[in-house]
Amino acid sequence: MNLTSGALLGSIGSIVFAAATSAAPATCDSLKSMTIPNVTIGAVEVVAPPAASTGRGGRGAPAGAPAAGTGRAAPAGPPAPAAPPLPEYCRVRLLLTPTSDSHINAELWMPTTTWNGRFMAVGNGGFGGSIQGFAEMQNALRLGYATSGNDTGHDTEVDGPNGMFALGHPEKIVDFAYRAMHEMTVTSKTIIAQFYGRAQQYSYYKGCSTGGRQGAMNAQRYPDDFDGIIAGALANRHIQMHTAGCTRGSSRTRGRAHSMSGSLRARPARRRPSPASHHLSSRRSKPSTAACATARAS
């Protein structure tokens, strides 16, 4: 009797827990009214897959067209296969402001009918400054993941290239270092739970270079954010990297200057003028004096 009662109570508890951790799914449009501290939800839209083509489709670039970045004629060949179309998804644009000087742009894409119950965050490269992971987000979306990316907390077109964003903005440095990724991840999970009526089963991260550093920083500071992390080619030794970059740039500059001076020395010697033309040649060898004298005489 006690065993039966215990099993019954256990089943009831499981049902109550499942009901408490799930809710009715929300519509994409209804996400506009969500209120999340330090988060502004911007444009929200359902992006439908492209209509099926009834024609023969594209043929790729015509033969003889310039190849990208070369200026030369590209050889004729079969066109590259088109990428599979994206499934229908809910696209949410976010502005995250964990501090008064923070301005983190992010996007969250959630498949409407093909969700696999998982979440994939993607990283950046270089100094960031834009949402650079759209291609990886598309791949994740095709595989059924809800996915998101961010601009590391600054906009290159507004704040300037490379590390210009950091001048006088210590909070933006923190956002670039680790806070932008964490804030995006926490916010994405909140919206995912609202949209699907349940939380994701697993969360993953993928990034390389700066993205690799972002993944390693997140694993150290926020180990509960992701169940798995792919962090490649970590760009985490900034002092050494920037010093090496300056050295390489200086070497290239010196190399160009040496090449120019060498080409000047390699010029063929001028033919020795004949005695008859010596006077004219002498005047030509001193263009500034001759030109001034001619100008004064005229």
C-alpha positions in Angstrom: 0.0 0.0 0.0 2.8 2.4 0.9 4.7 1.5 -2.3 1.6 2.1 -4.4 0.9 5.4 -2.7 4.5 6.5 -3.2 4.5 5.6 -6.9 1.2 7.5 -7.3 2.6 10.6 -5.5 5.7 10.4 -7.6 3.7 10.4 -10.8 1.6 13.3 -9.7 4.7 15.2 -8.7 6.2 14.6 -12.2 3.1 15.8 -13.9 2.9 19.0 -11.7 6.7 19.7 -12.3 6.2 19.3 -16.1 3.3 21.6 -16.1 5.2 24.2 -14.1 8.1 24.2 -16.4 6.1 24.5 -19.6 3.5 26.9 -20.8 1.4 27.6 -23.9 3.6 28.6 -26.8 3.5 32.3 -27.8 3.1 33.8 -31.2 6.1 35.6 -32.8 4.2 38.9 -32.9 3.3 38.7 -29.2 7.0 38.8 -28.3 7.0 42.6 -28.9 5.2 43.0 -25.6 7.7 41.1 -23.5 9.4 43.1 -20.7 12.9 42.1 -19.9 15.2 44.3 -17.7 17.8 46.3 -19.7 16.5 44.8 -23.0 14.7 46.6 -25.8 12.9 44.3 -28.2 12.9 45.9 -31.6 11.6 44.5 -34.9 9.9 41.1 -34.6 8.8 39.3 -37.7 8.1 35.9 -39.2 10.4 35.2 -42.1 8.8 32.8 -44.5 10.9 30.5 -46.8 11.1 31.6 -50.4 8.4 30.4 -52.8 9.4 27.4 -54.8 10.7 28.3 -58.3 8.7 27.1 -61.3 11.5 27.9 -63.8 14.8 26.4 -64.5 16.6 28.4 -61.9 19.7 30.5 -62.1 22.8 29.4 -64.0 25.4 31.1 -61.8 27.9 33.7 -63.0 28.3 33.8 -66.8 31.5 32.5 -68.3 34.2 35.2 -68.6 32.8 37.2 -65.7 35.5 38.7 -63.4 36.3 36.4 -60.5 35.8 38.1 -57.1 38.9 40.0 -56.0 41.1 39.1 -59.0 39.9 41.3 -61.9 40.6 38.3 -64.2 38.2 36.3 -66.3 36.7 33.4 -64.4 37.0 30.0 -66.1 33.7 28.6 -67.3 32.4 25.8 -65.1 29.3 24.4 -63.5 27.6 26.8 -61.0 28.0 26.2 -57.3 25.0 24.4 -55.8 22.5 26.7 -54.1 22.3 26.6 -50.4 19.1 24.9 -49.0 16.4 27.4 -48.3 15.9 28.5 -44.7 12.9 27.2 -42.8 10.2 29.6 -41.6 11.5 31.4 -38.4 10.7 34.1 -36.0 13.3 36.9 -36.2 13.8 39.1 -33.1 16.1 42.1 -33.0 17.4 43.1 -29.6 19.2 46.0 -27.9 20.9 45.1 -24.7 22.0 47.8 -22.2 23.4 46.2 -19.0 25.1 49.5 -18.3 24.4 53.1 -19.2 27.3 53.0 -21.7 26.4 49.7 -23.2 24.8 49.3 -26.6 24.8 45.6 -27.6 22.9 44.8 -30.8 21.8 41.1 -31.1 19.4 39.0 -33.2 17.6 35.8 -32.2 16.2 33.4 -34.9 13.7 30.7 -33.8 12.3 28.1 -36.3 8.6 28.1 -36.1 8.0 24.4 -37.0 11.3 22.6 -37.1 12.9 23.4 -33.7 15.0 20.6 -32.4 14.8 21.7 -28.8 18.3 23.2 -28.8 20.0 26.6 -28.8 23.2 27.7 -30.7 25.0 31.0 -30.0 27.6 32.1 -32.5 30.7 34.3 -32.0 32.6 37.1 -33.8 35.9 37.8 -35.4 38.5 40.6 -35.1 37.2 43.5 -33.1 33.6 42.7 -33.9 31.5 45.8 -34.4 28.7 44.0 -36.3 26.7 40.8 -36.1 29.2 38.7 -38.1 27.6 35.3 -37.5 24.7 35.4 -39.9 26.1 32.6 -42.1 26.6 30.3 -39.1 23.2 31.3 -37.8 21.7 30.2 -41.1 23.4 26.8 -40.9 22.2 26.4 -37.4 18.6 27.3 -38.4 18.6 24.7 -41.2 19.6 22.1 -38.6 16.6 23.1 -36.4 18.4 25.2 -33.8 17.2 28.5 -32.3 20.3 30.7 -32.8 21.6 34.1 -31.9 24.6 36.4 -32.5 25.7 39.9 -31.4 28.0 42.8 -32.4 30.2 42.6 -29.2 28.7 45.9 -27.9 29.7 48.5 -30.5 29.1 49.5 -34.1 32.1 50.0 -36.3 30.3 52.5 -38.5 29.5 54.6 -35.4 32.4 54.0 -33.1 35.2 53.7 -35.6 37.2 50.7 -36.8 39.5 48.3 -34.8 39.8 49.3 -31.1 38.5 52.9 -31.5 35.3 52.0 -29.6 37.3 51.5 -26.4 38.7 55.1 -26.1 36.9 56.6 -23.1 34.4 53.7 -22.8 35.6 51.2 -20.2 32.2 49.5 -20.1 32.3 48.8 -23.8 35.6 47.0 -23.3 33.8 44.8 -20.7 31.0 44.2 -23.2 33.5 43.2 -25.9 35.5 41.0 -23.5 32.6 38.8 -22.3 29.5 40.6 -21.2 27.8 41.0 -24.6 27.8 37.2 -25.2 26.5 36.4 -21.7 23.8 39.0 -21.8 22.7 37.8 -25.3 22.6 34.2 -24.1 20.5 34.8 -21.0 18.1 37.0 -22.9 17.8 34.5 -25.8 16.9 31.7 -23.4 14.3 33.8 -21.8 12.6 34.6 -25.1 13.0 31.0 -26.3 11.1 29.7 -23.3 8.4 32.3 -23.9 8.1 31.5 -27.6 8.0 27.7 -27.4 6.4 27.4 -24.0 9.4 25.4 -22.7 13.1 25.9 -22.2 15.7 24.5 -24.5 17.1 21.0 -23.7 20.7 21.9 -24.6 22.6 25.0 -25.3 25.8 25.2 -27.5 28.3 27.8 -28.6 30.5 28.0 -31.7 33.2 30.6 -32.5 36.7 31.0 -33.9 39.4 33.6 -33.3 37.7 36.4 -31.3 34.8 33.9 -31.2 37.1 31.3 -29.7 38.1 33.8 -27.0 34.5 34.6 -26.4 33.7 30.9 -25.9 36.7 30.4 -23.5 35.8 33.5 -21.5 32.2 32.4 -21.2 33.2 28.9 -20.0 35.3 30.5 -17.3 32.9 33.1 -16.1 29.5 31.6 -16.8 29.8 27.8 -17.0 26.1 27.4 -16.8 25.4 29.2 -20.1 26.3 26.4 -22.4 26.4 22.6 -22.3 29.0 22.5 -25.1 31.4 24.9 -26.6 33.4 24.9 -29.8 36.2 27.5 -29.4 38.8 27.6 -32.1 42.0 29.6 -32.6 41.5 31.6 -29.4 42.5 35.3 -29.9 43.1 35.8 -26.2 46.6 37.3 -26.0 45.8 40.8 -27.1 49.0 42.5 -26.0 51.2 40.0 -27.9 48.9 40.0 -30.9 48.7 43.8 -31.3 52.5 44.2 -30.7 53.2 41.6 -33.4 50.7 43.3 -35.7 52.5 46.6 -35.2 55.9 44.9 -35.8 54.7 43.3 -39.0 53.2 46.6 -40.3 56.5 48.4 -39.6 58.4 45.7 -41.3 56.2 46.0 -44.4 56.7 49.7 -44.4 60.5 49.5 -44.2 60.4 46.8 -46.9 58.5 49.0 -49.3 60.9 51.9 -48.6 63.9 49.7 -49.3 62.4 48.3 -52.5 61.7 51.9 -53.7 65.3 53.0 -52.9 66.7 49.9 -54.6 64.7 50.6 -57.8 66.0 54.1 -57.8 69.6 52.9 -57.6 69.0 50.4 -60.3 68.0 53.0 -62.9 70.3 52.9 -65.9 73.0 55.7 -66.1 72.2 58.5 -68.3 74.1 58.7 -71.6 77.1 61.0 -71.5 76.3 64.1 -73.4 78.4 65.1 -76.4 80.5 68.3 -76.1 78.2 70.1 -78.4 75.2 69.5 -76.1 77.1 69.9 -72.9 75.9 73.4 -72.3 72.2 72.4 -72.8 72.7 69.3 -70.7 74.1 71.3 -67.9 71.1 73.6 -67.9 68.8 70.5 -67.8 70.8 69.0 -64.9 69.8 72.0 -62.8 66.1 72.3 -63.5 65.3 74.7 -60.7 68.0 77.3 -61.7 67.4 77.0 -65.4 63.6 77.2 -65.0 63.9 80.2 -62.8 66.3 81.9 -65.1 64.1 81.2 -68.1 61.1 82.5 -66.3 62.9 85.7 -65.3 64.2 86.2 -68.9 60.7 85.7 -70.4 
